[in-house]
Structure formats: C-alpha cells, structure tokens
C-alpha cells in the first residue's frame, strides 16, 4: 500500500488558511482536504463560506470552500453527522471536486437590493447568491407552451422551457455574515469569471 501524501509539505496561502480558521469548522480537516486536492498548484483565488442549517431538532453547520488554481476550480464541502453506530460521537464527511477551468460554464451573481428606489450607487445590496455551473447538475424549468394564434381553440401546444446549469449556489448575507463576506464573494466571482472561457 502506498504511503499517504505528505500534506505538511503543501502550503496554502495565508489568507485562505486564515479564512478557514476564522470559519471555525474543523479547520485542520478542511485545510488538509484542500491541500490533498490542490497538491503542488498555487491557489490564486478562494472563497470560504460557513453555513448553519436546521434539520428538525438538529442544528448543523457545514462549510464550502472554493479554491482557484491556474487550471482548476477546487470545490470542497464538509459536513458532520451523528454517528448512528456509536451514538456517542459525530463523524465528518469532506468531499472535494476538481473542475478544469475550461469546463466552468458560468458564474452568476444574483444581488438582492432592499428598497431599490433608494439604491445607493456602488452598494450592490445587502445579500447575494453566487451560482457556479460546470454541467454536473442541470435544472429544467418547463411551462406550457403558449400559442400566439388568436383563432386557436386551445389545443395542446406542448411545453417550452430552459435548462440551467446549477451545480452549486451559495447565499451570502451582509446581515448574517458581515459586509466583508459579501465583498469577498463578489471579488471571488469577478476573479473566477475572468479565469474561465479561455
């Protein structure tokens, strides 16, 4: 059996390490899974997003990390669950996916702006959703097809719709996570957008 990779020989940028530690979600594990996926490549851009969800009577935290190298987008996601076998401890799963930048099909930012009639130029609202698509997951939106013929008696015209690549979407709120988190997400989206399609 081959020896495991020496992750101590791989270094991440100090800003990425600091953001992982700031998120506070098993930082040593998260850093190691990023190192294992990135390997010897340098990280040129990143985004760390820690989120809390409520599942019945359980509060769960999970973390998503984007790391952009020269050639790839590395997406890491970690969750924890109760260990149903021991009942006494939790287990964590950490998954990474490496997508060639040439395969990233789109980067979409949806800005949420309260009271748009009073919008202040340059503020871009207080919340956004960052969606990155690379074709692994697609969403199909179908609607009954409309007929433009005023003489039509209402026959079946089939359906029309759109197929949208929707592999991952992160919601970032300035109220919940601070304006800095929102600005970092916008900066990462701009960086990633400029790196794809070449």
N, C-alpha and C positions, 0 to 999 in steps of 0.2 A: 504494500500500500504506500503511495507517495506521501511524503511529508506535507502537512498543511502549509499554505503560503505564509511567509513571514510578514504579517501585516504591520509589524513595528517598523519595517523598512520603508513603508509607504507613508508619505505625509500629505495631509490635506491642507489647503490654505488656512491660515489662522482665522480669517473671517468666517469660513464655513464651520470650523471647529467651534468657534465661539457661539455661532448661531445654534448649533446642535446642543451645546451645553446649556445655553440660555433656555431652550425649549424644555430641558429637564426630563426628557422621556428616554430613559435608558441610554444616555449619551455614549457610553463606551461601546455598546452593541451597535447603535446606529452608525457611529463613526467607522466601526470595523466592517459593516456590510457595504458601506460606501467605498471604503478602501479596497475591499475584495472585488467590487465591480469596476472601479476606476482603474485599478492597477497602476502602471507606471505613467499613465497620461496625466497631464496637468489639468486642473479644474479652472476654467475661465469665468464661470458664472454659476450662481447657485441660488436656491430659494428653499428655506426651511419653514414648514407650516405644521404647527401642532394644533390638533383639534380635539375637542371633548364632545362626546355624544352620549345620549341617554337611551338605554335599551331596557325597557321595562323597569326593574328595580335596580339596575346596574348602571354605574357611571363608567364610561370607557374613554380612555384617551388613545389617540393614535397620531402618528407623525408621518408626513410625506416630505421627502427631500428630493429636489431636482438638482442635478449637478451636470453642467455642460462642459464637455471637453472639446478639443478641436474637431473631433469626428463624431462624437456620440452625445446623446442625452441619456443620462442615467437617472432612473426614477426608482427611489427606494420608499418602501412603505412598511411600517412596523405597527403591530397591534399586540395587545395582551389579552389573555382569556383565563378564566379559572381552569385549573387542571381537574377535570372531572374524575380522573383516576385516583389521585391522591386526596383531592378535596382540600388540601392544606396550603397549596401554593398556586401561583399563576405561572402560565407559560407564555412565551412571546413568540410571534412569528415575524420574520423580517424578510421581505421579498424585494429583489431588485430586478429591473428590466433595463436592458441597454438597447436603445434605438439609434440607428445611424441617423445623423442629422439630415441626410438626404431623404430619409423616409418620413420626417416630420412634415405633415401636410398642412398644418395650420396652427396658429396661436391666436386665440380670440380673447379679448378683454371686454367684459360687459360691465359698464360703470352704472352704479345706482346713485342717482342725484335727488336728494330731497328738496322740495320747493324750487323747481327749476327756473321759475320766474325771477328768483333772486340769486341765480347762479353767479358765482364769483369766478371770472376767467382765471384759468390755471389751477383751480382747486380739484377738478375731476371727481367730485363727490366724496362720500364717506364709506363707500363699500364697492367691492368689485368681485367678479367671478372670472378667474383665469381658467380657460379651457385649452388643452393641448391635445391635438389629434394626430395619430400616426397610422390609423387604419386598423388597429386591432379590434376596436369596438365601434360599431356604427348604430346610429339611431335613425329609425324610419318614421316619418310623420306623414300619415295618409289622411286625405279628406275626400269626400265625394266630389267627383269632377262636376264642374258647372258647365251648363250649356248656354251659349250666347244667342241661340236662335229663339226669337220671341214666339215663333209658331210651334215650338217643340211642346209635345204633350206630356213631358215628364218621364221619358224612358230612362233606363239605366245607362249612364254615361261612364261607368267605371269609377276609378279612383285616380287621383293625382297626388303627388307628394314629393318629399325631399328626403335624401339620405345624407345624414350629417355625421362626420367623424367626431366622436365624443369620447376619447379614451380616458381622460381624467379632467375633472373640474374641481377647482379649489375656490372656496368663498372666503374672502378676506374682508374683515370689517374694522374700520378705524375705531369704532366704539368699543369693540371687544378686544382688539389686539394692538391698537395704537396706530397713529398716523405713519410711524416709521415702517411698520409691517406692510401697510398699503403701498408706500413709496417703493419698498424693496420689491414687491410683487410687480409693480409697473416697470421698474428698472430691469428685472429679470425677463419679463415678457418682451421688452424692447430689445434686449441682448439676444434672446433666443430667436426672435423674429428676424433679426439681422443676420443670423448664422445659418438659416435654413434656405433651401431652394437654390443652392449653388451647384 
